[in-house]
Amino acid sequence: MTFEDMQIDQVVVTENGHILYRETTQVIRDGVVVGQKFHRTSLIPGQDLNGQPEQIVEVARNAWTPEVISAYQAAVAARKGPL
């Protein structure tokens, strides 16, 4: 019997509030891992979380305080500078 098992195996919240996570999908045949693939995703503070795994939504709820979101938006605005 062959099936795929997907798990989030790495989650990092950076100093500026970015959330980086990695999903690992393993192909398992007769109880033995015969292949795997990785998918990495990054999210910025305040980003829409629709469609994100519940585990990541929970991390964002804790990490993205109003202060973190405001600081991130201010940093982005400062990089853009005057038009």
N, C-alpha and C positions, 0 to 999 in steps of 0.2 A: 504494500500500500504506500502511495506517495501523497504527500500534502505539503503545503507551505505554511510556515509559522512566521508572523510578523511581530516584531517587538521594537519599542523605542529603547535603545540601549545606552544612549548618551544624551544628556541635557546640560547645557551651559547657559548661564545668564551672565552677560558681560557687564563691566563696570557702567556702561552707558545704557544698560537695559535691553540690549539685543538678546533674543533667545535663539540659541542654536541647538538643533537636535538632529539625531541620526536614527533612522529606522533601518533595522536589519530584517531582511526576509531570508529565511532558511528553507531550502527544499530538503525535506526529510523523506527518506525511503527506507522502509522496514526498520525504523528507529535510528537510522544513521544519516547524519547531515551529508548530503551529496553535492550541495551547492549553496551559495549565499550571494546576496546583493545588498548594496547599501544605498540609501537615499538621504541626503542632507537637506535641511530646510533652515532658513533664518527668518526671524520675524523682528520688526522694529516696534518700539514702544507705541502703543495706541493703535496698532494695526488691527483690522477686522479679523476676528478669530473664527468666523464661520468655516466649517469644514475641517478645522484642526482637531487632532485627537484630544479627548477630554483631559488626559494627563497634562498636555501642553497648555490647554485653556486654564487649568488650575494653577500651573506655574505662572502664567501671565497675570492672572488675577492677584497673585501674591507679589509679583515683582514690579508690576506696572502701577505704582502709586501715582496719584495726580502730580506729585513732585517730579517723579521720574519722567513722565510723559512731557511735562512742561519743560524740563531741562533738555530733553532730547529735541523738542521742537525749537527751542531757543538756539541750540547748537547748530541745527540745520539752517535756520534763518541767518545766523551769523556767518556761516560758510558761503551762503549765496550773496551776501553783501548788498549794497544799494544797486538799483538798476541803472 
